[in-house]
Amino acid sequence: MLLGIRIQNFGLFEDDCIGALMDEIRKAPSQSSLASEAGLDLCHPLNGMEALVGRNHSGKTMFFSFLSFVQGSVISGPAAAATASGRSGFANLLLQQEKPVIATLCFKFYHPETKEITYCEYKLVIAANQHGKPHFEEEILRLWRPGMEEPKEILSFKQGKGFILFKGEKTEGEMNDPQTSALHAYGAMKQFYFTNCTYREIGTWFFVHFSKENLHSMPEDVAPGGHKHLNSEGTNARNVLLYLKQEHPGEYKQLIARLLETIPGLHDKTEEDVLKFFKKPDMLSLFMLLLLDPNPRPLLLVEAPDEGLYHDMVDTLASEMRNFTVLNPHCQIMFTTHNPYIIENLSPDEIWVFCRGKESNGDKIDIKCAGSVPIVQELYKQGVGMGAIWYAGHFDD
């Protein structure tokens, strides 16, 4: 599970953080209730569901682009990632040209056999050479468990040379290509357990790009064969239904029953009607198919999932998203929204507010947790919903 993200020198982000990093989490048990009552900002690790809110052009989409760039860099290399998904080259991603992009990610892993909780923090530094081509300047993976005095480095590479810890011993290594991530190289091997866990988490982040345009242009006939997961556009929904019917018949029946119960156009219909409906599915049905995946991704990143939904369908979607995080406690959903209805049942610690102000040196983006705003916490304790608190203007400075 992802607990914290620090972003430095990317787009309009100079140095911003969502969630909590390892050093904050290590100190968190000593934080007192008196500090909270005094209005001091406490540690806010990311939860199962997180909403990103803020005015237009306040940095929410750019934040998702940053995570996509990190994922692409680890998997394919920073040069390829800098031009993927509409990005226009590494130089155009930098706030300050002479500085590198730095990403710091904190994860929590639960070992099912030992029952231990382990925290891993991955720091990635991407710089440009004299020709402007990006490369991996530095990678560090640290590990810490409650009871340990200090975190321990289990992977450390600088300019392609470094070490990985294996059975308590440092094993030196060197990358052949500055475009190859050490996390990728060693994370693909199961014997490096926590390196492998970190790599798999980043590599399976899922960016949702469902849109009405893609759904309307779906062909009547699809390629044969079952697909294990939905693609990012949702255009293989019928292939996913076929896979579930063949490989997970129990979950398939539960999914059909849930769709018949939830989607207004399918009330009192049959399984055949559901299959016909998915020739041109609506947005809510696609999200339900995604959220009821028997092998879900660890992190779903969604921009405006409530866009175009009627208010009662927004409530349904919010409920399904919450159920997803409850049934899959090691999975997360991070989404952007402008709709106060969808956050009505969230807590202050599950909402991050993006603000963009004009300064003498240009625009600056600031991110804060709604849980760090004293009046928001007080209103929430008194029973006021987060949507109402937001609508009343208490998120904004």
C-alpha positions in Angstrom: 0.0 0.0 0.0 1.2 3.5 -0.9 1.5 5.7 2.1 3.2 8.8 0.8 4.5 10.6 -2.3 7.0 13.4 -2.5 7.4 15.2 -5.8 10.3 17.6 -6.5 11.0 19.7 -9.6 8.3 18.3 -11.8 5.9 20.6 -13.7 4.8 23.3 -11.3 5.6 21.2 -8.3 8.7 22.6 -6.5 8.6 20.3 -3.4 5.2 18.9 -2.4 4.0 15.8 -0.6 0.8 13.8 -0.4 0.6 11.3 2.5 3.5 10.6 4.8 7.1 9.4 4.2 9.1 6.9 6.3 10.6 9.4 8.8 7.2 10.9 9.5 5.7 7.4 10.1 8.6 6.4 12.4 7.8 9.5 14.6 4.0 9.1 14.3 3.5 6.9 17.4 5.0 9.7 19.6 2.5 12.3 18.3 0.2 13.3 21.1 -3.5 14.2 21.2 -2.4 17.5 22.7 -0.5 18.4 19.5 -3.6 17.6 17.5 -5.8 19.8 19.7 -3.2 22.6 19.4 -3.7 22.6 15.7 -0.3 21.2 14.8 -0.1 19.3 11.5 0.2 15.6 12.2 1.2 12.7 10.0 -1.5 11.8 7.4 -0.5 8.5 5.6 -2.6 7.7 2.6 -5.7 5.5 3.1 -7.6 3.1 1.0 -9.5 5.9 -0.7 -8.2 9.4 -1.4 -9.9 12.3 -3.2 -7.9 15.1 -4.8 -9.8 18.3 -4.9 -9.1 21.9 -6.0 -9.9 24.5 -8.7 -9.3 23.9 -12.4 -5.6 24.0 -13.3 -4.5 23.5 -9.7 -2.2 20.6 -10.4 -4.4 17.5 -9.9 -3.9 16.1 -13.5 -0.2 17.1 -13.4 0.1 15.0 -10.2 -1.2 12.0 -12.0 1.1 12.7 -14.9 4.0 12.6 -12.4 3.0 9.2 -11.1 2.7 8.0 -14.7 6.1 9.3 -15.5 7.6 7.5 -12.5 5.9 4.3 -13.5 7.1 4.6 -17.1 10.6 5.5 -16.1 11.0 2.4 -13.9 9.5 0.1 -16.5 10.8 1.5 -19.8 13.4 4.2 -18.9 13.1 7.9 -18.4 13.7 8.9 -22.0 10.7 6.8 -23.2 8.6 8.0 -20.3 9.3 11.7 -21.0 7.6 11.4 -24.4 4.8 9.0 -23.5 1.2 9.9 -22.8 1.5 13.2 -24.5 4.5 14.5 -22.6 6.8 16.7 -24.7 10.3 15.7 -23.5 12.2 15.8 -20.3 13.2 19.4 -20.4 9.6 20.5 -20.6 8.8 18.5 -17.4 11.2 20.4 -15.2 10.4 23.4 -13.1 14.1 24.3 -12.8 16.2 23.2 -15.7 19.4 22.8 -13.8 17.9 20.4 -11.2 16.8 16.8 -11.4 13.3 15.3 -10.9 13.1 13.5 -7.6 10.4 11.1 -6.6 10.1 9.6 -3.1 7.5 6.9 -2.5 6.7 5.2 0.8 5.0 1.8 0.9 3.7 -0.5 3.6 3.8 -4.2 3.0 2.2 -7.0 5.0 3.8 -10.4 4.8 1.0 -13.1 5.0 3.3 -15.8 6.5 5.4 -13.9 9.0 2.5 -11.4 9.8 5.1 -8.6 9.8 4.5 -5.1 8.6 7.4 -3.6 6.7 7.8 0.0 5.4 9.8 0.6 2.2 10.8 4.0 0.8 12.0 4.3 -2.7 13.9 7.4 -3.8 14.4 8.0 -7.5 16.5 10.8 -9.0 16.4 11.5 -12.7 18.8 14.0 -14.2 19.7 15.1 -17.8 23.1 14.6 -19.4 24.9 17.4 -21.4 22.6 16.6 -24.4 19.4 16.9 -22.3 18.7 13.2 -22.3 17.4 11.9 -19.0 19.0 9.1 -17.1 18.9 7.4 -13.7 21.2 9.5 -11.4 20.4 7.7 -8.2 18.1 5.1 -6.7 17.7 4.2 -3.0 15.4 1.7 -1.4 15.2 1.8 2.4 13.5 -0.7 4.7 12.2 -0.2 8.3 10.0 -2.1 10.7 8.7 -1.1 14.1 11.5 -1.9 16.6 14.3 -1.0 14.3 16.3 2.0 15.4 17.1 3.2 11.9 16.0 2.4 8.4 18.3 0.1 6.4 19.3 0.5 2.8 18.6 -2.6 0.8 19.3 -1.1 -2.6 21.5 1.9 -3.5 22.8 2.9 -6.9 24.4 6.1 -8.1 25.2 6.7 -11.8 24.6 3.0 -12.5 26.8 1.6 -9.8 25.9 0.4 -6.3 24.7 -2.6 -4.3 21.7 -4.7 -3.3 21.4 -6.5 0.0 20.9 -10.2 -0.3 20.8 -12.5 2.7 22.2 -9.8 4.8 25.3 -9.3 2.5 25.9 -6.4 0.1 26.2 -7.6 -3.5 27.7 -5.0 -5.8 26.2 -4.4 -9.3 26.4 -2.2 -12.3 23.8 -1.3 -14.9 24.8 -1.7 -18.6 22.4 1.1 -19.6 21.6 4.4 -17.8 18.1 4.0 -19.1 17.6 0.8 -17.0 16.3 1.1 -13.5 18.1 -0.9 -10.8 14.7 -1.4 -9.2 13.5 -2.9 -12.5 16.6 -5.2 -12.9 16.5 -6.6 -9.3 12.8 -6.2 -8.7 12.0 -8.7 -11.5 13.7 -11.4 -9.3 11.7 -13.0 -6.5 14.7 -13.7 -4.3 14.9 -9.9 -3.6 11.6 -9.9 -1.8 11.0 -6.3 -0.9 12.6 -5.0 -4.0 10.3 -7.2 -5.9 7.3 -6.0 -3.9 8.1 -2.4 -4.6 8.7 -3.0 -8.3 5.4 -4.9 -8.6 3.5 -2.2 -6.8 4.7 0.6 -9.1 4.5 -1.5 -12.2 0.8 -2.4 -11.7 -0.6 1.1 -10.9 -3.6 1.4 -13.1 -4.5 4.7 -14.8 -8.2 4.7 -15.7 -9.1 6.5 -19.0 -12.8 5.6 -19.4 -14.6 8.0 -21.6 -18.0 8.2 -23.4 -16.2 8.8 -26.7 -14.4 5.5 -26.4 -17.5 3.6 -25.4 -19.6 5.0 -28.3 -16.9 4.0 -30.8 -16.6 0.4 -29.5 -17.1 -2.1 -32.4 -20.1 -4.4 -32.3 -17.8 -7.4 -32.7 -14.7 -7.8 -30.5 -11.7 -10.1 -30.9 -12.3 -13.5 -29.4 -10.8 -14.7 -26.1 -11.0 -13.8 -22.5 -9.0 -10.9 -20.9 -8.0 -11.0 -17.3 -8.3 -7.3 -16.7 -10.0 -4.3 -18.2 -7.7 -2.1 -20.3 -7.4 1.6 -19.4 -10.1 2.7 -21.9 -12.5 -0.1 -20.9 -13.0 -1.2 -24.5 -12.5 -4.9 -23.8 -15.3 -5.2 -21.2 -16.9 -8.2 -23.0 -13.6 -10.0 -23.1 -13.3 -9.6 -19.4 -16.8 -10.9 -18.8 -15.9 -14.0 -20.9 -12.8 -14.5 -18.9 -14.7 -14.3 -15.6 -17.3 -16.7 -16.8 -14.7 -19.3 -17.8 -12.2 -18.8 -15.0 -14.2 -17.4 -12.0 -17.8 -18.6 -12.4 -18.7 -17.8 -8.8 -17.4 -14.3 -9.0 -19.1 -14.0 -12.5 -22.5 -14.8 -11.1 -22.0 -12.4 -8.2 -21.0 -9.7 -10.7 -24.1 -10.3 -12.9 -26.3 -10.2 -9.9 -24.7 -6.9 -8.7 -25.1 -5.3 -12.1 -28.8 -6.4 -12.3 -29.3 -4.9 -8.9 -27.5 -1.6 -9.4 -27.7 -0.4 -13.0 -31.1 1.3 -13.6 -31.4 0.0 -17.2 -30.9 -3.6 -16.0 -33.4 -3.9 -13.3 -35.5 -7.1 -13.7 -33.4 -8.2 -16.7 -31.4 -11.4 -17.4 -27.8 -12.4 -17.8 -28.3 -12.2 -21.6 -29.5 -8.7 -21.3 -26.3 -7.8 -19.3 -24.1 -9.2 -22.1 -26.0 -7.2 -24.7 -25.8 -4.1 -22.5 -22.0 -4.4 -22.5 -21.9 -3.9 -26.3 -22.3 -0.2 -25.4 -21.8 0.0 -21.6 -22.3 3.1 -19.6 -19.6 4.6 -17.3 -21.1 3.2 -14.0 -21.2 -0.4 -15.3 -17.6 -0.1 -16.4 -16.5 1.1 -13.0 -18.4 -1.7 -11.4 -16.7 -4.2 -13.6 -13.3 -2.7 -12.6 -14.1 -2.6 -8.9 -15.3 -6.2 -8.8 -12.2 -7.6 -10.4 -11.3 -10.8 -8.4 -7.5 -9.9 -8.9 -7.5 -6.1 -8.4 -4.6 -3.8 -9.1 -3.0 -2.3 -6.0 -3.7 1.4 -7.0 -6.4 2.8 -9.2 -5.9 6.4 -10.4 -9.1 8.0 -11.8 -9.8 11.4 -13.1 -13.4 12.6 -12.4 -15.1 9.2 -12.1 -18.4 11.0 -11.3 -18.4 13.1 -14.4 -21.7 12.8 -16.2 -23.4 10.6 -13.6 -26.8 11.5 -12.1 -26.7 12.3 -8.4 -28.0 8.9 -7.2 -25.5 7.1 -9.4 -22.7 9.2 -7.8 -23.9 7.8 -4.5 -23.8 4.3 -5.9 -20.3 4.7 -7.3 -19.0 6.2 -4.0 -20.4 3.2 -2.2 -18.9 0.7 -4.6 -15.5 2.4 -4.3 -15.7 2.2 -0.5 -16.7 -1.5 -0.7 -13.6 -2.1 -3.0 -11.2 -0.7 -0.4 -12.9 -2.7 2.4 -12.9 -6.0 0.6 -9.3 -5.4 -0.7 -7.6 -3.8 2.3 -4.2 -3.7 0.5 -5.6 -1.8 -2.5 -6.3 1.9 -3.0 -8.2 4.3 -5.1 -7.0 7.9 -5.8 -9.4 10.1 -7.7 -10.0 13.7 -8.7 -13.4 15.4 -8.4 -15.2 18.7 -8.5 -18.4 17.1 -7.0 -19.1 17.5 -3.3 -21.6 14.5 -3.3 -18.9 11.9 -3.9 -16.8 13.0 -0.9 -19.7 13.3 1.5 -18.8 10.0 3.2 -15.0 10.5 3.2 -13.1 11.6 6.3 -10.8 14.7 6.5 -7.7 12.5 6.3 -8.9 11.1 2.9 -9.0 14.4 1.1 -6.1 16.4 -0.3 -6.6 20.0 -1.4 -4.6 21.5 -4.3 -4.2 25.2 -4.5 -2.4 27.3 -7.0 -1.5 30.9 -6.3 0.2 33.7 -8.2 3.6 34.6 -6.8 6.4 37.0 -7.9 8.4 34.1 -9.3 5.5 32.5 -11.1 2.8 30.0 -10.2 3.2 27.8 -7.2 1.2 24.7 -6.2 0.5 23.8 -2.6 -1.1 20.6 -1.4 -2.6 20.1 2.1 -4.6 17.5 3.8 -8.1 18.6 4.7 -7.4 16.8 8.0 -4.8 19.4 8.8 -7.3 22.2 8.8 -8.7 22.7 12.4 -12.1 24.0 11.4 -12.6 21.1 9.0 -11.8 18.6 11.8 -14.1 20.3 14.2 -17.0 20.5 11.8 -16.5 16.8 10.9 -16.5 15.8 14.6 -19.9 17.6 14.9 -21.3 15.5 12.2 -21.1 17.7 9.2 -20.3 15.8 6.0 -17.2 16.6 4.0 -19.1 17.6 0.9 -21.0 20.2 2.9 -17.8 21.5 4.5 -16.2 21.8 1.1 -19.2 23.5 -0.4 -19.1 26.0 2.4 -15.6 27.0 1.4 -13.6 25.7 4.3 -11.1 23.9 2.1 -9.9 27.1 0.4 -7.6 29.7 1.9 
